[in-house]
């Protein structure tokens, strides 16, 4: 099992999860984070830290798409080991659904 970042992270990009990860398996895109599935040790400490429930175990139904996205972009985006500042307008996106189709960006984030 591994944990995955899903749709709810897009445009919110809250980073409480990054600070608690003991193996630094988060990678940063322009408007979301992903978890490298091969680096995640399945400890689960990141899941309760996400205030928008954007981190889920890969065992939940219908997560094949998110496993693919997390795997692909963890290989392309910079590793992030210290949380940054979320976007100024992140609050207005916290309850929105269907964000992947509307807002997902393949661009890498700033990393650190």
C-alpha positions in Angstrom: 0.0 0.0 0.0 1.0 3.6 -0.6 -0.7 6.9 -0.1 -1.7 9.1 -3.0 -2.5 12.8 -3.5 -5.8 13.3 -5.3 -8.0 16.0 -6.9 -8.7 17.9 -3.7 -5.1 19.1 -3.5 -5.3 21.0 -6.8 -5.3 24.8 -6.4 -5.2 24.3 -2.6 -1.7 22.9 -2.3 -1.7 23.1 1.5 1.5 21.6 2.7 1.1 20.4 6.3 1.7 16.9 5.0 5.2 17.7 3.7 6.5 18.7 7.2 5.5 15.4 8.8 6.7 13.0 6.1 9.7 11.0 7.5 11.0 10.0 4.0 10.5 13.2 2.0 8.4 11.5 -0.7 6.4 14.6 -1.8 7.0 16.3 -5.1 5.7 19.7 -6.1 3.8 20.8 -9.2 2.7 24.2 -10.0 -0.7 23.8 -8.3 -0.6 20.4 -6.4 1.7 18.0 -4.7 2.1 14.2 -5.4 3.6 11.3 -3.5 6.2 9.1 -5.0 4.6 5.6 -4.5 8.0 3.8 -4.5 9.3 6.1 -1.8 6.3 6.2 0.5 6.7 3.9 3.5 3.0 3.7 4.1 3.3 5.2 7.6 0.1 7.3 7.1 1.2 10.3 9.1 0.5 12.6 6.2 -3.2 11.6 5.7 -4.6 13.3 8.9 -2.5 16.4 8.3 -4.4 17.3 5.1 -7.3 19.6 6.0 -9.0 18.9 2.7 -8.7 15.1 2.7 -6.5 15.1 -0.5 -4.3 12.2 0.7 -5.8 8.7 0.5 -4.5 5.1 0.6 -4.2 3.5 -2.8 -6.5 0.7 -1.6 -9.6 2.9 -1.9 -11.8 2.3 -4.9 -11.0 4.0 -8.2 -7.5 5.2 -7.3 -5.8 3.7 -10.4 -5.9 7.1 -12.1 -4.3 8.8 -9.1 -1.6 6.1 -8.8 -0.6 6.8 -12.4 -0.6 10.6 -11.9 1.4 10.4 -8.6 3.9 8.0 -10.2 4.3 10.0 -13.4 4.7 13.5 -11.8 6.9 12.4 -8.9 9.4 11.5 -11.6 9.1 14.9 -13.3 8.6 17.4 -10.5 11.1 18.6 -7.8 11.2 17.0 -4.4 9.8 19.2 -1.6 11.0 18.6 1.9 9.8 21.8 3.7 6.4 23.3 3.4 5.9 26.5 1.5 3.1 29.0 1.4 -0.2 27.8 -0.2 -1.7 30.0 -3.0 -3.3 33.1 -1.7 -6.7 32.1 -3.1 -6.5 28.4 -2.0 -9.5 28.7 0.4 -11.9 29.3 -2.5 -11.0 25.9 -4.0 -11.2 23.7 -0.8 -14.6 22.3 -1.5 -14.7 22.4 -5.3 -14.8 19.0 -7.1 -13.7 18.0 -10.5 -10.6 20.2 -10.3 -8.3 17.9 -12.3 -10.1 18.5 -15.5 -10.4 22.2 -14.8 -7.1 23.2 -13.3 -4.4 20.5 -13.4 -1.0 21.8 -14.5 1.9 19.7 -15.6 4.4 22.4 -14.8 6.8 21.8 -11.9 6.6 23.8 -8.7 9.5 25.7 -7.1 10.8 22.7 -5.0 13.3 23.5 -2.3 
